[in-house]
């Protein structure tokens, strides 16, 4: 009993000492959270407009037969590029050559008949003043001459038609392009109702169609009209293509024309750009994104996309002040430039925008800040 009494007394004496010293269970004060920032800076940026686009060929032809006959030659391979004027198909020309020979013979007969009629008319004209030929006979001679002349014209037209038909036996490429698939073989009978023999698509240049907002286009056109009225050069618009793979097409294009009608349902107008396509990278029907650059690059304020947040009030960023305290800045953003946003309003150059560690901070909180790519050495370093 005595030992228990002494143990309780000892514990009662030690307890106030432990409380006064701050017991081992009290946690230390945490250091300020570490964040990384990037200073907003002005860099040359080209004003760009981005649209969904689709490619199409300037020339896209369905090659058909104009006459009936049997295919005796096909002088191209499917999928290869053919040159303007190159022979594609040859239809058996023998019957058409024979028809041409017949037409030429009929033309020769018609010309001989005309010569006879003209000589008879000339004799009648010599005899008419002396009364050796009647007026009715003269009318008959003139009629024979006119009929023979008309027969010559009809025979000449028949020869021309036969020459045209004979020319149709050789089907040539109307322009340089890539040949598509053909279901026909040598020996097949074709005619005007046989459908498409082969399709031919011009690949260079390639046209790119994209829809532009009516108001946006009107503003740009009015701007250029105002510059023209002042004697200034219009602001150039240079289109570039971003392929579906994300790669940038290596060749720049040019604005070809804008459609003369506005789509009443969407309020947009279709604009067509032309792009060189020497390697055949672009094919008709291909989707891509077109980036239209307006004028030359200008100095614009940029911040990383990763720094931008959004809530009911709009887009905003957190910045670190000189005192190391976090502040919220509502921003108005323009176009994207790579991994950055163009800032239209809300920030000034050199403001330190938090990029990493955003989820750990709130406005009014003190932080330990360091530039992107560096790591603070200790948690109690002063904000730089």
C-alpha positions in Angstrom: 0.0 0.0 0.0 2.8 2.4 0.8 4.5 1.8 -2.6 1.3 2.6 -4.4 0.9 5.8 -2.4 4.4 6.9 -3.3 3.9 6.0 -7.1 0.7 8.1 -7.3 2.4 11.0 -5.6 5.3 10.8 -8.0 2.9 10.9 -11.1 1.0 13.8 -9.7 4.2 15.8 -9.3 5.5 15.0 -12.8 2.2 15.8 -14.6 2.4 19.6 -14.2 5.9 19.6 -15.4 4.9 17.7 -18.7 2.0 20.1 -19.3 4.3 23.1 -18.8 6.9 21.8 -21.2 4.3 21.2 -24.0 3.7 17.5 -24.2 5.0 15.3 -27.0 1.6 15.1 -28.7 1.5 18.8 -29.9 2.2 18.9 -33.8 4.7 21.4 -35.2 3.6 24.3 -37.5 3.6 23.2 -41.2 5.7 25.1 -43.7 4.1 27.1 -46.5 3.2 25.0 -49.5 5.7 24.9 -52.4 4.6 26.0 -55.8 6.2 26.7 -59.2 5.5 29.8 -61.2 6.1 31.2 -64.7 6.3 34.9 -65.3 3.9 36.2 -67.9 5.9 37.4 -70.8 5.3 39.0 -74.2 6.4 37.0 -77.3 5.7 37.3 -81.0 2.4 35.6 -81.8 0.5 35.5 -85.1 -3.2 36.0 -84.8 -4.8 32.8 -86.0 -8.3 31.5 -86.6 -8.9 27.8 -86.4 -11.6 25.9 -88.3 -12.6 22.3 -89.2 -11.8 21.7 -92.9 -12.3 19.1 -95.6 -10.3 18.6 -98.7 -11.6 18.2 -102.3 -10.0 18.0 -105.7 -10.2 21.0 -108.0 -10.9 18.5 -110.9 -12.7 15.2 -110.3 -14.0 13.5 -113.4 -15.9 10.3 -114.2 -14.5 9.0 -117.5 -17.3 7.6 -119.7 -17.6 6.1 -123.2 -19.2 8.3 -125.8 -19.6 5.5 -128.3 -20.3 1.8 -128.2 -17.7 -0.8 -128.9 -15.2 -3.3 -127.5 -12.3 -2.3 -125.4 -9.1 -3.4 -127.1 -6.5 -1.6 -124.9 -6.2 -0.2 -121.4 -2.9 1.7 -121.0 -2.8 2.8 -117.3 -2.5 1.1 -113.9 -5.1 1.7 -111.2 -3.9 4.2 -108.7 -1.1 5.7 -110.8 -0.8 9.3 -111.9 -1.6 9.9 -115.6 -0.7 12.9 -117.6 -3.1 15.2 -119.5 -3.7 13.7 -123.0 -2.4 10.3 -122.0 -4.4 7.4 -123.5 -6.6 5.5 -121.0 -8.7 3.2 -123.1 -8.9 2.3 -126.8 -12.2 1.1 -128.3 -12.1 -1.1 -131.4 -11.9 1.6 -134.1 -12.5 -0.6 -137.2 -16.2 0.0 -137.7 -15.8 3.7 -137.1 -12.9 3.9 -139.6 -15.1 2.2 -142.1 -18.0 4.6 -141.4 -15.5 7.5 -142.0 -14.4 6.0 -145.3 -18.0 5.7 -146.4 -18.8 9.2 -145.4 -15.8 10.5 -147.3 -16.9 8.6 -150.5 -20.4 10.0 -150.2 -18.8 13.5 -149.9 -16.8 12.9 -153.0 -20.0 11.9 -154.9 -21.9 14.9 -153.6 -19.1 17.3 -154.8 -19.1 15.7 -158.3 -22.9 16.1 -158.5 -22.5 19.7 -157.5 -19.9 20.3 -160.2 -22.3 18.9 -162.8 -25.2 21.0 -161.6 -23.1 24.1 -161.6 -21.9 23.5 -165.2 -25.5 22.8 -166.4 -26.6 26.0 -164.7 -23.8 28.0 -166.4 -24.8 26.7 -169.9 -28.4 27.6 -169.2 -27.4 31.1 -168.3 -25.5 31.4 -171.6 -28.6 30.2 -173.6 -31.2 32.2 -171.7 -30.7 35.6 -173.5 -31.3 34.1 -176.9 -34.5 32.3 -175.8 -33.1 28.8 -176.3 -34.1 27.8 -172.8 -37.3 28.5 -170.9 -37.7 30.1 -167.5 -39.0 26.9 -166.0 -35.9 25.0 -167.2 -33.7 27.7 -165.7 -35.6 27.3 -162.4 -35.0 23.5 -162.6 -31.3 24.0 -163.2 -31.0 26.4 -160.2 -32.9 24.0 -158.1 -30.5 21.1 -159.1 -27.5 23.3 -158.2 -29.0 24.2 -154.8 -29.9 20.6 -154.0 -26.4 19.4 -155.0 -24.8 22.1 -152.7 -27.0 21.0 -149.8 -26.0 17.4 -150.4 -22.3 18.5 -150.2 -22.9 20.2 -146.9 -24.7 17.1 -145.5 -21.9 14.9 -146.7 -19.3 17.2 -145.0 -21.3 17.0 -141.8 -21.4 13.2 -142.0 -17.6 13.1 -142.5 -17.1 15.4 -139.5 -19.4 13.2 -137.3 -17.6 10.1 -138.4 -14.2 11.7 -137.5 -15.6 12.6 -134.1 -16.8 9.1 -133.5 -13.5 7.7 -134.6 -11.8 10.1 -132.2 -14.0 8.8 -129.3 -12.4 5.4 -129.8 -9.3 6.8 -128.0 -10.3 7.9 -124.5 -7.6 10.3 -123.1 -7.1 11.9 -119.7 -8.6 15.4 -119.7 -6.1 16.6 -117.1 -3.2 15.3 -115.0 -4.4 13.3 -112.0 -4.6 10.0 -110.3 -6.6 7.2 -111.8 -9.0 5.3 -109.6 -10.3 1.8 -109.7 -11.6 0.4 -113.0 -13.9 -2.7 -113.3 -13.3 -3.0 -117.0 -11.0 -5.4 -118.8 -9.9 -5.8 -122.4 -12.8 -7.4 -124.4 -15.6 -5.8 -122.4 -18.4 -4.1 -124.4 -19.0 -0.5 -123.4 -21.2 2.3 -124.5 -22.7 5.7 -123.4 -24.9 3.8 -120.8 -22.2 1.6 -119.4 -21.5 4.0 -116.5 -18.1 5.2 -115.3 -15.0 3.5 -116.9 -12.6 5.1 -114.4 -12.5 8.2 -112.1 -9.7 10.7 -112.4 -8.8 13.1 -109.6 -6.5 16.0 -109.8 -4.2 16.0 -106.7 -2.1 19.1 -107.1 -3.3 21.6 -106.0 -5.8 20.4 -103.4 -8.7 22.6 -102.3 -9.7 22.9 -98.7 -13.2 24.1 -97.7 -14.0 25.5 -94.3 -17.0 27.4 -92.9 -16.5 30.9 -91.4 -18.9 32.8 -89.2 -20.7 35.4 -91.3 -20.1 38.3 -88.9 -16.4 37.4 -88.4 -15.9 37.3 -92.2 -17.8 40.6 -92.7 -15.6 42.3 -90.1 -12.4 41.1 -91.8 -13.6 42.2 -95.2 -14.7 45.6 -94.0 -11.2 46.0 -92.4 -9.5 45.3 -95.7 -11.9 47.5 -97.5 -11.1 50.4 -95.2 -7.3 49.8 -95.7 -7.8 49.8 -99.5 -9.7 53.1 -99.2 -6.7 54.6 -97.4 -4.3 53.3 -100.1 -2.9 50.6 -97.8 -2.2 47.0 -98.7 -4.9 44.6 -97.4 -4.0 42.4 -94.4 -2.9 39.0 -95.8 -4.5 35.8 -94.5 -2.2 32.8 -94.7 -3.8 29.4 -94.2 -1.9 26.4 -92.8 -3.1 22.9 -92.3 -3.0 20.7 -89.2 -3.4 17.1 -90.2 -5.5 14.6 -88.2 -2.3 13.2 -86.9 -1.5 16.5 -85.3 1.3 17.3 -87.6 1.5 20.6 -89.4 1.3 20.3 -93.2 4.7 21.6 -94.6 3.2 23.8 -97.4 1.4 27.1 -96.9 -1.8 27.7 -98.9 -3.6 30.7 -100.2 -7.2 31.8 -99.9 -8.9 31.0 -103.2 -12.4 32.4 -102.9 -15.4 32.7 -100.7 -18.8 31.2 -101.7 -21.4 33.7 -103.0 -24.1 32.4 -100.7 -24.5 32.3 -96.9 -25.9 29.1 -95.3 -29.1 30.4 -93.8 -29.3 27.5 -91.3 -25.8 28.1 -89.8 -25.1 31.7 -90.7 -21.7 30.7 -92.1 -20.1 31.1 -95.5 -17.8 28.5 -97.1 -14.3 29.7 -97.9 -12.0 27.7 -100.1 -8.2 27.7 -99.8 -5.7 26.1 -102.3 -2.7 24.1 -101.1 0.1 22.7 -103.2 0.2 18.9 -102.9 3.3 17.7 -104.8 3.8 14.6 -102.6 0.2 13.6 -102.7 -0.2 13.8 -98.9 -3.7 15.3 -99.2 -6.5 13.3 -100.6 -10.1 14.3 -101.4 -12.5 13.9 -98.5 -9.8 14.2 -95.8 -10.7 16.0 -92.6 -8.2 18.4 -91.0 -8.0 21.7 -89.1 -7.1 24.8 -91.0 -5.2 27.6 -89.2 -5.6 31.0 -90.9 -2.9 33.4 -89.9 -3.8 37.1 -90.1 -1.0 39.4 -90.9 2.5 39.2 -89.3 3.3 38.1 -85.7 2.8 40.7 -83.0 4.0 40.8 -79.4 1.3 39.3 -77.1 1.3 38.3 -73.4 1.4 34.6 -72.9 0.7 32.2 -70.0 0.8 28.4 -69.9 -2.5 26.6 -70.4 -1.9 24.5 -67.3 -2.2 27.7 -65.2 -5.7 28.5 -66.2 -8.7 27.6 -64.0 -12.4 28.2 -64.6 -15.5 28.6 -62.4 -18.8 30.4 -62.5 -17.1 33.8 -62.7 -15.0 32.7 -65.7 -11.4 31.9 -66.3 -8.8 32.9 -63.7 -5.2 32.2 -62.5 -3.4 32.4 -59.2 -0.3 34.6 -59.0 2.3 35.0 -56.3 2.9 38.6 -55.1 6.2 40.0 -54.0 5.2 39.2 -50.4 4.8 35.5 -51.3 1.0 35.7 -50.9 -1.4 34.1 -53.5 -3.8 36.3 -55.3 -6.6 35.4 -57.8 -6.7 37.2 -61.2 -9.6 36.9 -63.5 -8.4 36.9 -67.1 -9.7 37.3 -70.6 -8.0 34.9 -73.0 -7.6 35.0 -76.7 -6.3 32.3 -79.0 -4.1 29.3 -78.0 -0.5 29.4 -79.1 1.0 25.9 -78.7 0.8 25.1 -74.9 0.1 28.8 -74.1 -2.9 31.1 -74.0 -2.8 34.7 -75.3 -3.9 37.0 -72.5 -6.2 39.8 -73.7 -6.9 41.4 -70.3 -6.4 40.8 -66.5 -2.6 40.3 -66.3 0.5 42.4 -66.8 4.0 41.3 -67.9 6.2 39.7 -65.3 3.4 38.7 -63.0 4.3 35.3 -61.5 1.6 32.9 -62.5 1.4 29.6 -60.5 1.7 26.6 -62.8 2.4 23.7 -60.5 0.8 23.2 -57.1 -2.4 25.1 -57.9 -4.5 22.5 -56.1 -2.7 23.3 -52.8 -3.3 27.1 -52.7 -6.1 29.6 -52.0 -6.2 33.4 -52.3 -4.4 35.0 -49.3 -2.2 32.0 -48.6 1.5 32.3 -48.1 3.6 30.0 -50.3 7.1 29.2 -51.1 7.5 30.0 -54.8 10.2 29.0 -57.3 10.4 29.2 -61.1 9.1 26.2 -63.1 11.7 23.5 -63.3 13.3 24.2 -59.9 12.5 22.6 -56.6 12.8 24.5 -53.2 15.5 23.1 -51.0 13.6 23.6 -47.6 10.1 24.3 -46.7 10.9 27.6 -44.8 12.7 29.4 -47.7 11.5 32.8 -48.4 9.5 33.4 -51.6 11.7 34.6 -54.3 
